């Protein structure tokens, strides 16, 4: 029996079988519609997530750059404030000196060559002037 015999399978044409095939067809159609809807929802949700990430990244970057600008401005203002405080202390010292009669007399002798009655003024050359010669 080398010759293979094919058995013919006949399809049962009953109404029950036809109903079952239609039912399977409807289930496949409903399943494919559900899958397409799921894919659409997931795509929309993913796009919304990406949009949120982009918006938050932009906000974070702008806040960071603003913070860095404020930090640099603060350091600049702090250095300016320390310079102004040093200048203020110098000016206060100058005010105190100008209220002191001994200091005024010293400045008058040194800068304006004024002398007290009976006093002789001698000008001594500076050390830097002697070294330059």
DAJO-V52016 format. One record per backbone hydrogen bond with DSSP energy under -1.0 kcal/mol. CO is the residue of the C=O (numbers start at 1). NH is the residue of the N-H. E is the energy in kcal/mol with one decimal. If there is no record, write none. Layout:
<<CO	NH	E> <CO	NH	E>>
//
This chain:
<<12	14	-1.0> <14	18	-1.8> <15	19	-2.3> <16	20	-2.2> <17	21	-2.2> <18	22	-2.1> <19	23	-2.4> <20	24	-2.4> <21	25	-2.1> <22	26	-2.4> <23	27	-2.2> <24	28	-2.4> <25	29	-2.3> <26	30	-2.8> <27	31	-2.6> <28	32	-2.5> <29	33	-2.3> <30	34	-2.6> <31	35	-2.4> <32	36	-2.4> <33	37	-2.5> <34	38	-2.4> <35	39	-2.6> <36	40	-2.3> <37	41	-2.5> <38	42	-2.7> <39	43	-2.3> <40	44	-2.5> <41	45	-2.6> <42	46	-2.4> <43	47	-2.5> <44	48	-2.3> <45	49	-2.3> <46	50	-2.6> <47	51	-2.4> <48	52	-2.3> <49	53	-2.3> <50	54	-2.4> <51	55	-2.5> <52	56	-2.8> <53	57	-2.2> <54	58	-2.3> <55	59	-2.5> <56	60	-2.7> <57	61	-2.5> <58	62	-2.4> <59	63	-2.5> <60	64	-2.3> <61	65	-2.5> <62	66	-2.3> <63	67	-2.3> <64	68	-2.4> <65	69	-2.2> <66	70	-2.3> <67	71	-2.2> <68	72	-2.3> <69	73	-2.3> <70	74	-2.4> <71	75	-2.4> <72	76	-2.2> <73	77	-2.5> <74	78	-2.6> <75	79	-2.1> <76	80	-2.2> <77	81	-2.4> <78	82	-2.2> <79	83	-2.0> <80	84	-2.4> <81	85	-2.4> <82	86	-2.0> <83	87	-2.4> <84	88	-2.5> <85	89	-2.3> <86	90	-2.1> <87	91	-2.5> <88	92	-2.4> <89	93	-2.2> <90	94	-2.3> <91	95	-2.3> <92	96	-2.4> <93	97	-2.5> <94	98	-2.5> <95	99	-1.0> <97	100	-1.3> <100	104	-1.8> <101	105	-2.3> <102	106	-2.1> <103	107	-2.5> <104	108	-2.3> <105	109	-2.1> <106	110	-2.6> <107	111	-2.9> <108	112	-1.1> <108	114	-1.6> <116	119	-2.1> <126	130	-1.5> <127	131	-2.0> <128	132	-1.4>>
//
